[in-house]
Amino acid sequence: MLSAVLLTLAFAPISQFYVAGIGLVPLLLFVRRATTIRRLFLWAWAGGTVFFGLNIWWLGFVTIPGTLGSFVYMGFYWGLAAVIVRTVWRDGKDGKDEDGGLRIEDSKKRAPAILYPPSSIPASPILASSILSPFLIAAIWTGCEWIRGNLGSGWPWSFLGYTQTPVLAMCQVADIVGVHGVTFWVVAVNVLVTLLVIERFRVRALLGPIVSVAAMLVVVLAYGIVRMAQTRTTPGPRVMVVQSNVPQSNTGRKGATEGQLVDFHVKTTQRALDAEHDAGRQVDLVAWSETMMPEINRAAREGFRGSDHGIFLQQTYDRLASLAFDSRTALLAGGTYAGRVIVNNEGYLIPLERRNAAYFFEPTGVMSDLRYDKVHLVPFGEYVPFKETIPPLYRFFMWFSPYDYDYNLVPGGDDQLTVFTLPAPDKNSSRPYLIPATQPTASAKTTNSSEHKNRDEHKNRDGSYFSSGGGARFVVPICFEDADPRLVARMFRPVGAGVGAGKRADFIVNITNDGWFSQPQLSQHLQIARFRSIENRVPTARSVNTGISAFIDSVGRVYQRLPAHVEGTLVSTLPLDPRLTIYTRIGDAFAIACTAITAIVAGWGFVRARRRRRAATTSQ
C-alpha cells in the first residue's frame, strides 16, 4: 500500500519523479518477507489495485463499473510480478517448505541479500549472482508492464518510466529501448535501495550491485546528454492548434451542439489566422481536436441528402473548404465518419460503419482522398467486445458501456497508417508554401470525388507520400493512440530496410478529446506524449479539446502549452529532426526480451514448485 502511494506521487501532475526511485522498495521488502506465496500474491494484487485506483480513478467519469473492474484487472499485474520476483529472490537459503513449497522460511531470520544459492539451482548459476539481481528483477517488472500494455487491447498507461520526464537527459535512451527501458533502470534503482535496506546500508556487502547499477545510470545519463547535444533541427511548417474546451458527458454527448462546435472552430480559427496574417505570418496547418466535426465524408453527405442533417453536413463541408481556401492553409479536422446510411423500420436515417476519423483539407479548399481512421479503439468507450463472437458476454458487457444504445465503432486497418503531406515550400515566394493561382469551382468545394487528387501517384518506394516538391509529412494518432508506443513507431517506420530509407513522416499531430476527464488524466496524457517524441525524434503538436494542448520538440521538451479548461489557440514553427531512431526501426524489442526473461523465470519457478510439491508428497 505504501508503494502505491509513493509511486502515485511520482506521476503527473504531482511529478515528484525522485520518489519513483524508492517507490517499489516497500513492495520488494514484502516480496522477500511474505509468509506464503498465496499471501504475497493477494497483498501485492491489492496494492496494485490501490495504485491504479489512485492514478486512473478519472475513468469513472465514463463508467464506474468498468473503472472498478479495471482497477482489479490491472492490479493483478503487481501480484504477478511479485510472485515471479519471489521465484528467484527469497529471504534465506533454500530448504524444504511446508504447504507444497508455498511456505517461505521464518521471516524473522535475517539472511544475506542474494538470490538462490548455486547449490539449490545447479542449472541456473546466473541467478545466483547478487550483481545481476537488480537487472533480473527489473526485467521481470518491465516484462509484466509490457504484457499489461499489450495483452488484448492493452492498457499502455502508468508505465513507471513516464515518471522521469522532469529529468529528460535520463529519458533519451528511449530512442533505443522505448519508455520500457526507462522503467528498467528505475526498477533497478529500487532493487539496489532495497538491498541497502536489507543490509542496513553496509556498502561493502553490496559493492557488486552498487557498481553495476551506478555504471548503468552513468551510461544512460551520458547517452542522454550526448543525444540532446546532437540535436540539429530545421524549421518546419507553422502549425496552429485549437482548444475548444467543450465538456463531455459520460453518455458521450458533448456540452455543445454540432452547430455550435462548427461555429466555434470556424470563427475562432478565422480570427486567429487573421491575426497571424496581420502580423505578416503564414500558418501552414490548422489542427482541430478529435470528434469535433460531424460525418462530412461524401457517403454520409449523400446518404443524408434531403434531410435537415444532410443540409447541415453539406454546409459544414462547404465552410471548412472555404476556410482552407480563403486562408491558403491546410486543415486537419477530427470528426466522425459514416460508411453508409440506411433507413430503419421507423423511417429514420441511421449512419452505419461509423469511425473515428481525421479529415484533411488542402490549402486549395479540396478535401483529400486520404483520411486516417483510428486503429486502436478503446474498449467500452468506442466498442464493446464480443458482439459477434460471444453475444451473451457482449450483452453483459453493455452494462459497463457509457452509452445507453449500441455504439460500436469500426477500426481502421493496421495497414492504413496514413501519412499526410503539406504542400511543398515555394522558394520564390515570400510565403513558405505554394499558393494556388485560381480558386476552385463550386463543384470542387462541394464534392469529394472527381476533383480530388490521388496521392498514390506520389507514393515513394519506402511507403511515404510526397507532393512534387517534398513537403513536410505528418501522422495523426487519435486520442489514446499516442499512448501506444508500438503503434506510433510503426507510423514512422520505413517500409523496407534500405540503406537510405528515412522516417515515413516528419512530425506528429495528436488530436484528442479529453473532455470526458479532468486532472490528473490531462497531465498524465501530456507526459506520455513526450515519450513518443523522444522515441521517434519528432516534434508533436497536440490539439486537445479540454487541454492540455501543447507543442513538444524531439527531445521531449514542452516549449508551448495552453492551460487545461480554457479556450484558445497556439501557433508554433515545428523544429524537424531528421534522425531515424533504433526504436522506430525495432520497436519494443527490449521490452519483448524482458518479457521472454520473465516467462523463462516464471516457467522455471512453476516447474520447481511442482517438483518440491511432489517431493513433499513422497516424503509424507
Salt bridges, closest charged atoms under 4 A:
ASP91 OD1 - ARG32 NH2 3.77
ASP91 OD2 - ARG33 NH1 2.20
ASP94 OD2 - ARG608 NH2 2.60
ASP97 OD2 - ARG90 NH2 2.95
ASP97 OD2 - ARG612 NH2 2.67
GLU98 OE1 - ARG103 NE 3.94
ASP99 OD2 - ARG38 NH1 3.88
GLU105 OE1 - ARG90 NH2 3.09
GLU145 OE1 - HIS180 ND1 3.79
ASP175 OD2 - ARG227 NE 2.81
ASP175 OD2 - ARG537 NH2 2.94
GLU199 OE1 - ARG110 NH2 3.45
GLU199 OE1 - ARG202 NH2 2.82
GLU258 OE1 - HIS309 ND1 3.92
ASP263 OD1 - ARG319 NH1 2.59
GLU276 OE1 - ARG238 NH1 2.92
GLU276 OE1 - ARG281 NE 2.85
ASP278 OD1 - HIS277 ND1 3.99
GLU295 OE2 - HIS309 NE2 3.68
GLU353 OE2 - ARG340 NE 2.89
GLU362 OE2 - ARG455 NH2 2.44
ASP369 OD1 - HIS452 ND1 2.95
ASP373 OD2 - ARG355 NH1 3.51
ASP373 OD1 - ARG371 NE 2.73
GLU382 OE1 - LYS374 NZ 2.87
ASP406 OD2 - LYS387 NZ 2.76
GLU457 OE2 - HIS458 NE2 3.34
ASP482 OD1 - HIS525 NE2 2.68
ASP484 OD2 - HIS376 ND1 2.81
ASP506 OD1 - ARG473 NH2 3.09
ASP514 OD2 - HIS525 ND1 2.94
GLU535 OE1 - ARG532 NE 2.74
ASP553 OD2 - ARG557 NE 2.85
ASP577 OD2 - ARG579 NH2 2.72
